[in-house]
């Protein structure tokens, strides 16, 4: 059995919808993180910039991993 044919169309659709929900949640978190970080930075607190950058990079890594998994799903 081929690796691409082990999931039916409805199963792949469900998985793609689940991935889309995760990506949307991650992007919303990144937008909130950017807003909170900019507000803190403009308020004079520059110590939040590095942790926020690392958290945003982790969100990017999660989204890239989901994209890679989506391409492999085929």
Phi, psi and omega in degrees: 000133182289146181297328181284337185261010182283343176248140176281171182298318181292326177292319178295321178298318178296318179294319179296319177296321176296318177297320179298319178297317179297319179294318179297316178298319180294319180292320177298319177298319179295321178294319176297317180298317178297316181296314181295321180292317179294322178296318178293319181295317179289340175276357176105001180260100182266002181282347181272352186293315183292312177298324178292323177296318179294320178294320178293322177294325176294320176297320177298317179296321177297314180295322178292323176296319177294322177295318178298317179295325178294319177295323179289335178295325172069000000 
